[in-house]
């Protein structure tokens, strides 16, 4: 049974919905150079399960290296909301801290996996 959760950047100029089949699962950090710096905890969904419902024009796109991954940030407040994954372009990774009612500090370190983007250049 899926549920639709709403998310937003800090200033709420960008809002999105994400459809979760089994709640938040496979939450993780990535150790690539960008993700290490942004420090976000992410989960992923098939690309059709995340919809920007407000402020799409307020998103800034950042790409580097192979230009396959697409990282989206709010132009106003700078918050990373989601990205199209290089390792699986049919998925969006999203910042769980943007989801209403989710506090990333509620997760213990052992509950958060680590994606090895540094050695595989995946994200």
Residue pairs with C-beta under 8 A, 6 or more apart in sequence:
2 19
2 20
2 21
3 19
3 20
3 23
4 17
4 18
4 19
4 20
5 17
5 18
5 20
5 99
5 100
5 101
5 102
6 15
6 16
6 17
6 53
6 99
6 100
7 15
7 16
7 17
7 18
7 81
7 94
7 95
7 98
7 99
7 100
8 14
8 15
8 16
8 54
8 81
8 98
8 100
9 55
9 74
9 76
9 77
9 79
9 81
9 98
10 74
10 77
10 79
11 74
11 76
11 77
11 79
13 54
13 55
13 58
13 74
13 75
13 76
13 77
14 52
14 54
14 55
14 56
14 58
14 59
14 74
14 79
14 81
15 52
15 53
15 54
15 55
16 50
16 51
16 52
16 53
16 54
16 81
16 82
16 94
16 98
17 50
17 51
17 53
18 45
18 49
18 50
18 51
18 94
18 99
19 45
19 49
19 50
20 43
20 45
20 49
21 49
24 43
24 96
24 99
24 102
25 43
26 43
26 44
26 113
27 41
27 42
27 43
27 96
27 107
27 111
27 112
27 113
28 41
28 42
28 43
28 112
28 113
28 114
28 115
29 35
29 39
29 40
29 41
29 42
29 112
29 113
29 114
29 115
30 36
30 42
30 93
30 114
30 115
30 116
30 117
30 122
30 123
31 114
31 115
31 116
31 117
31 118
32 115
32 117
32 118
32 121
32 122
32 123
33 118
34 62
34 64
34 71
34 123
35 42
35 115
35 117
35 123
36 118
38 80
40 80
40 95
40 96
40 97
41 95
41 96
41 97
41 104
41 107
41 112
42 93
42 94
42 95
42 96
43 93
43 94
43 96
44 85
44 88
44 91
44 92
44 93
44 94
45 91
45 92
45 94
46 90
46 91
46 92
47 84
47 89
47 90
47 91
47 92
49 92
50 82
50 92
50 94
52 59
55 74
58 74
58 75
58 76
59 72
59 73
59 74
59 75
59 81
60 72
60 73
60 74
60 75
61 70
61 71
61 72
62 70
62 71
62 72
62 73
63 69
63 70
63 71
65 121
66 86
66 121
68 86
68 89
69 83
69 84
69 85
69 86
69 123
70 83
70 84
71 80
71 83
72 80
72 81
72 82
72 83
73 79
73 80
73 81
74 81
79 95
79 98
80 95
81 94
81 95
81 98
82 92
82 93
82 94
82 95
82 98
83 92
83 93
83 94
83 123
84 91
84 92
85 91
85 92
85 93
85 122
85 123
86 121
86 122
86 123
87 115
87 117
87 120
87 122
87 123
93 123
96 102
96 104
97 103
97 104
115 122
115 123
116 122
117 123
